Every structure is written in C-alpha cells, then in structure tokens.
C-alpha cells in the first residue's frame, strides 16, 4: 500500500482521470433555497469572518462574492480564466483561485476583491496554504508548486496528475491526490519532505482534512476513504457512497462531511462513520461549501447557473 517517494505507475498504462457524472434533469425540488448567480458556477469557498461565499463563474470568467445569508451577489471580480476549485488561505481570505489555462495562482482579497497573480506550473487545479507557504497542484506537470510571498521557491514531484490538495488542521501535513496515479502523497509543510505514497481507490478526485485525518473522495469507486496518518498512513475505513461522489466539504465544528452525488443530484451528510442524511440537490452539483459557524451548506448547480443554500434544520 505504501510506496517510496519515487514510486508510482507508468502514466501511459493508467486510466484517464475520473470526472463527475453528467447529471440528469432533477426530479425533486432541491432542499433549501436556490438563487441565481451566473454562468456555470463551479468552485466554492465560504469565509466565516466576512460572511461571504466565493463562487467561480465561466464565460465570462468571474469570481462572484455572495452574502452567505442573503444569497445576493455583492461583487464580481474579473478573472483571466474560470476556476474549478477554490480554497481560502485562512479566515478573512484571500481566496486562492487556480487559473488552469494561464498557469497562474490568483489571490483575491476579501471583502474588497483585489486580485494578484503568481506564476505556477502547468494547469494548476487546486491550492492550499500552510506554514506560510502556498501549495498549488500542477495537474499536467505532475508537480506541486510551493510559493512564498508570491514567488515560486520550490517544485515538488507529485503523484501522476495531482488534482486535489489539502492540509491537516494543525497545518503540518500536506496531502496531494494524484487523480490519475490513484495515490495520496504526504508532505511535511515545513521541511517539504515526502512522507510516502498510499494507494487510494480506483478513481480519487478530492480530499479534505479533519484533525490528523484525510478523507478522499473515490469518484470512480463510489466511496469515501478515511485515511489515518498516525503513526503511519493507512486506509482506515471505506464508506460506500453510490452515485458518482465528487464535491466535498468538511464541517469541523460538527465533525461532519458534505458530499455531492453527481449521478443522482443529491447532497449527503456524513459522520466519520457513515451516512446521516440525503437531500435533493441542484443539477450538476460539482462543488459544495459549508459555513462552519451556522452549519449552512452551499451547493453549486453548474447547469442552471444557481447556488443552493441549505439552512440547518431545513
């Protein structure tokens, strides 16, 4: 299960990277409220300090900043490329916006919306910040760009086609998922040393951290994998989740996960042990975010240009 830093399969023998299902038309009314936001929303990040939800839009390429309670767009920030994934650098922002087509990592301040960019590797897909550094997954270069003060200072070799990056809650361990290599590699965020690679499912896409654990979405394998990293990395549990799971967000206060099922237009609430609740979602629910203070959940509806807002208890 665990290989050395140089381990891995030959790219030409690997299957293509997994993608979300092409969602069918909805048959049930989505839970909560649905508000229009713009064309092809994908990529969400909620900031508890400002109460703003950042949403990636395409054609035209924008970052919409939305009031988390009202659902109203308060600002649109012009981008040179549409993002697929967003993360916060920390409470209060900035928003980390990987620009795949221009090989840049854009940082957008909150609430002002001022954008600055840094050069990274080929086709950055996701980014996270820890230990004063920003880590961008260069999906088509099989690397992770390490930035400090807006400059790339190091390049790390990664599993084939790195698509998802996340850090543990203490900020000391970076997890990188190779969506084609089907491996998770761990790095020390301070020394940048590799902690080895672990095989994770048959088609992983995204991951989140909770405490000193990672949860990996195995999209092709219809499951969520719980990865424990102490004393050494191991797949501790597999939670079956049929329906082509894809988007994931973590609610650390309640120790819960929210996962979207793109094949069924559903939103699932999970504990660390299994399914708690299933709700009808908007069509093509590729991404999800959560307000950890209130428990409010946001889901992007890529087909209809909408955001679903699910309040606690609704």
Protein Blocks (a to p, Z undefined) as FASTA:
>chain_A
ZZcfkgccdfklpccddddddddddfbdcehjdddfbehiehiaddfklopacdddehia
ddddddfklopafbdcddfbdcfbdcdfbghiaaddddfknopacddddfklpacddddd
ehiabdcdeehiacdddfknopacddeehiafbdcdddehifbdcddfkopaccdddfkl
opacdddfklopaebjadehjbdfbdcdehjaccdddfknopaddddfbfbdcdfbdcdd
ehiaabdcddfknopaddddfklopaddddfkbcfbdcdddehilbccddfknopacddd
fknopacdddehZZ
